[in-house]
Amino acid sequence: MNSLVEQALGSPILPEIVDELQVRLAQERARREKFYEELTEDQKAEFINGKVIVQSPAKLQHLVVRDNLHNLLHTFVRIRQLGLVIGEKALCVFPRNDYEPDVCFFKPEKAASLTPRQLKFPPPDFIAEILSDSTERTDRGEKFQDYEAHGIGEYWVIDPEAEILEQYVLRSGRFELALKSGSGEVHSSVVAGFVIPVRALFDAQLNLAALREILAQGPLS
């Protein structure tokens, strides 16, 4: 971002650039307010760079992987009282854009500030997106950049077709790839103590075994 600012500052038409940006941002904010007004609870939609993106129905493999991760993470966090895990219908509000991540986690401080009738949520501490043909470009593009720029501590990108997990961890303001694998274990850097086999995201029996292990561990002593 600094390079873009420096480039604009070095331009003789800086005032014109600023004026044009102000006009376009005002128009975008008006479209965003309309998006909020027209959004319904049964609709999965996001507001990205001034455009309303309505998501199409997901394939079974997408839904299964999402549920596998949600069940494991939700159970682990709930037992240990580590915060709150929400599925894909939470509208997370970033400075410019609005997203509905497949799975997201809020640490206790943020979770405590949420109310039962809340419709707009702050940026989470952990986000996972399950790739699909229609969302991969955004998941790896605008969302990756936005999540990185606004302090998401950990971002999982899961490919349900290739059965690969990419774990990105925020370090010094930048996402670093901590793991890219279809096997082994993944250790969350944000959800303390959350360790699961990567295959448990894709295999029903391994998912059930991992869930039983979490239940057997119980709460923190």
C-alpha positions as CSV (number, residue, x, y, z in Angstrom):
1,M,0.0,0.0,0.0
2,N,2.9,2.4,0.8
3,S,4.2,2.1,-2.8
4,L,0.7,3.1,-4.1
5,V,0.6,6.1,-1.8
6,E,4.1,7.2,-2.8
7,Q,3.2,6.8,-6.5
8,A,0.2,9.0,-6.0
9,L,2.1,11.6,-4.0
10,G,4.6,11.9,-6.9
11,S,1.9,12.6,-9.4
12,P,1.2,16.1,-10.6
13,I,-2.5,15.2,-10.8
14,L,-2.7,14.2,-7.1
15,P,-5.6,16.6,-6.3
16,E,-7.6,15.1,-9.2
17,I,-6.9,11.6,-8.1
18,V,-8.0,12.4,-4.6
19,D,-11.2,14.0,-5.8
20,E,-12.0,11.0,-8.1
21,L,-11.4,8.6,-5.2
22,Q,-13.7,10.5,-2.9
23,V,-16.5,10.5,-5.5
24,R,-16.1,6.8,-6.1
25,L,-15.9,5.9,-2.4
26,A,-19.0,7.9,-1.7
27,Q,-20.8,5.9,-4.5
28,E,-19.5,2.7,-3.1
29,R,-20.6,3.5,0.5
30,A,-24.1,4.2,-0.9
31,R,-24.2,0.8,-2.6
32,R,-22.9,-0.9,0.6
33,E,-25.8,0.7,2.6
34,K,-28.2,-0.6,0.0
35,F,-26.6,-4.1,0.3
36,Y,-27.3,-4.0,4.1
37,E,-30.9,-2.9,3.6
38,E,-31.7,-5.6,1.0
39,L,-29.7,-8.5,2.6
40,T,-31.9,-11.3,3.9
41,E,-31.1,-14.1,6.4
42,D,-31.6,-16.8,3.9
43,Q,-29.2,-15.4,1.4
44,K,-25.4,-15.9,1.3
45,A,-24.0,-12.7,-0.2
46,E,-20.8,-10.7,0.2
47,F,-19.9,-7.1,-0.6
48,I,-16.4,-7.0,-2.2
49,N,-14.8,-3.9,-3.7
50,G,-18.1,-2.2,-4.4
51,K,-19.9,-5.3,-5.8
52,V,-22.5,-7.6,-4.4
53,I,-21.5,-11.2,-4.8
54,V,-24.3,-13.7,-4.3
55,Q,-22.9,-17.2,-3.7
56,S,-24.3,-20.2,-5.7
57,P,-25.2,-23.4,-3.9
58,A,-22.2,-25.5,-2.8
59,K,-21.2,-29.0,-3.9
60,L,-21.5,-31.8,-1.4
61,Q,-17.7,-32.2,-1.0
62,H,-17.5,-28.5,0.0
63,L,-20.3,-28.9,2.6
64,V,-18.8,-32.0,4.1
65,V,-15.4,-30.5,4.5
66,R,-16.9,-27.4,6.0
67,D,-18.9,-29.4,8.5
68,N,-16.0,-31.6,9.4
69,L,-13.9,-28.6,10.3
70,H,-16.7,-26.8,12.0
71,N,-17.6,-29.8,14.2
72,L,-14.1,-30.3,15.4
73,L,-13.3,-26.6,16.0
74,H,-16.7,-25.8,17.6
75,T,-16.5,-28.8,19.9
76,F,-12.9,-28.1,21.0
77,V,-13.5,-24.3,21.6
78,R,-16.8,-24.9,23.4
79,I,-15.4,-27.6,25.8
80,R,-12.4,-25.4,26.7
81,Q,-14.4,-22.1,26.7
82,L,-11.9,-20.5,24.3
83,G,-14.3,-18.2,22.5
84,L,-16.9,-18.7,19.7
85,V,-17.0,-20.6,16.4
86,I,-19.5,-19.6,13.8
87,G,-20.4,-21.1,10.4
88,E,-20.8,-19.5,7.0
89,K,-23.7,-17.1,7.8
90,A,-21.8,-14.6,9.9
91,L,-21.4,-11.4,8.0
92,C,-17.9,-10.1,9.0
93,V,-17.5,-6.4,8.4
94,F,-14.1,-5.2,7.2
95,P,-13.3,-1.5,6.5
96,R,-14.2,-1.8,2.9
97,N,-15.7,-5.2,2.4
98,D,-18.2,-7.7,3.9
99,Y,-17.5,-11.4,3.9
100,E,-19.3,-14.6,5.1
101,P,-16.4,-17.0,5.8
102,D,-17.1,-20.7,5.8
103,V,-15.8,-21.1,9.3
104,C,-14.6,-18.4,11.7
105,F,-13.4,-18.1,15.3
106,F,-13.5,-15.3,17.8
107,K,-11.3,-15.2,20.9
108,P,-13.1,-14.6,24.2
109,E,-12.6,-10.8,24.2
110,K,-14.4,-10.4,20.9
111,A,-16.9,-13.2,21.6
112,A,-18.0,-11.4,24.9
113,S,-18.9,-8.3,23.0
114,L,-21.3,-10.0,20.6
115,T,-25.1,-9.9,21.2
116,P,-27.8,-12.5,20.4
117,R,-29.4,-10.4,17.7
118,Q,-26.2,-9.2,16.1
119,L,-26.2,-9.3,12.3
120,K,-22.8,-7.7,11.6
121,F,-19.6,-9.1,13.1
122,P,-16.1,-7.7,13.6
123,P,-13.2,-9.3,11.8
124,P,-12.6,-12.8,13.4
125,D,-9.3,-14.0,14.8
126,F,-9.3,-17.2,12.6
127,I,-10.9,-17.8,9.3
128,A,-11.2,-20.9,7.0
129,E,-12.4,-20.8,3.5
130,I,-13.3,-24.0,1.5
131,L,-12.3,-23.5,-2.1
132,S,-14.8,-23.9,-5.0
133,D,-14.7,-23.1,-8.7
134,S,-16.6,-19.9,-8.2
135,T,-14.7,-18.7,-5.1
136,E,-11.1,-19.7,-5.4
137,R,-9.9,-16.5,-7.1
138,T,-11.5,-14.4,-4.4
139,D,-10.4,-16.7,-1.6
140,R,-6.8,-16.5,-2.8
141,G,-7.0,-12.9,-4.0
142,E,-9.1,-10.1,-2.3
143,K,-9.9,-12.1,0.8
144,F,-6.3,-13.2,1.3
145,Q,-5.1,-9.6,1.0
146,D,-8.0,-8.2,3.2
147,Y,-7.5,-10.8,5.9
148,E,-3.8,-10.2,6.0
149,A,-4.1,-6.4,6.0
150,H,-6.6,-6.4,8.9
151,G,-5.1,-8.7,11.4
152,I,-6.6,-12.1,10.9
153,G,-4.2,-14.2,12.9
154,E,-4.7,-17.4,11.0
155,Y,-6.2,-18.3,7.6
156,W,-6.9,-21.8,6.4
157,V,-7.5,-22.4,2.6
158,I,-8.9,-25.9,2.1
159,D,-9.1,-27.6,-1.3
160,P,-11.8,-30.3,-1.0
161,E,-11.1,-31.7,-4.4
162,A,-7.3,-32.1,-4.0
163,E,-7.7,-32.7,-0.3
164,I,-5.0,-30.2,0.7
165,L,-4.9,-27.7,3.5
166,E,-2.9,-24.5,3.4
167,Q,-2.4,-22.9,6.8
168,Y,-1.3,-19.2,6.7
169,V,-0.1,-17.6,9.9
170,L,0.1,-13.8,10.4
171,R,3.7,-12.8,11.3
172,S,4.8,-9.1,11.3
173,G,1.7,-8.1,9.4
174,R,2.2,-10.7,6.6
175,F,0.7,-14.1,6.0
176,E,3.4,-16.9,6.0
177,L,2.6,-20.4,4.7
178,A,3.1,-22.6,7.8
179,L,1.7,-25.8,6.3
180,K,0.6,-27.1,2.9
181,S,-0.3,-30.8,3.1
182,G,-2.9,-33.5,2.7
183,S,-1.5,-35.5,5.7
184,G,0.2,-35.1,9.0
185,E,-1.1,-32.8,11.8
186,V,-2.0,-29.2,11.7
187,H,-1.4,-27.1,14.9
188,S,-3.4,-23.9,15.1
189,S,-1.4,-20.8,16.1
190,V,-4.6,-18.9,17.2
191,V,-6.8,-21.5,18.8
192,A,-4.5,-22.7,21.7
193,G,-4.1,-26.5,21.8
194,F,-6.2,-27.2,18.7
195,V,-4.3,-30.0,16.9
196,I,-6.0,-32.3,14.4
197,P,-4.9,-34.7,11.6
198,V,-5.3,-33.0,8.3
199,R,-7.0,-36.1,6.9
200,A,-9.8,-35.6,9.5
201,L,-11.0,-32.7,7.3
202,F,-11.7,-35.1,4.4
203,D,-12.2,-38.6,5.9
204,A,-15.4,-39.3,7.8
205,Q,-14.0,-42.0,10.0
206,L,-10.9,-40.0,10.9
207,N,-13.1,-37.0,11.6
208,L,-15.1,-39.1,14.0
209,A,-12.0,-40.4,15.7
210,A,-10.6,-36.8,16.1
211,L,-13.9,-35.7,17.5
212,R,-13.9,-38.5,20.1
213,E,-10.3,-37.5,21.0
214,I,-11.4,-33.9,21.6
215,L,-14.2,-35.1,23.8
216,A,-12.0,-37.5,25.7
217,Q,-9.5,-34.6,26.4
218,G,-12.2,-32.6,28.1
219,P,-11.8,-29.1,29.4
220,L,-8.6,-27.6,30.5
221,S,-7.7,-28.6,34.1
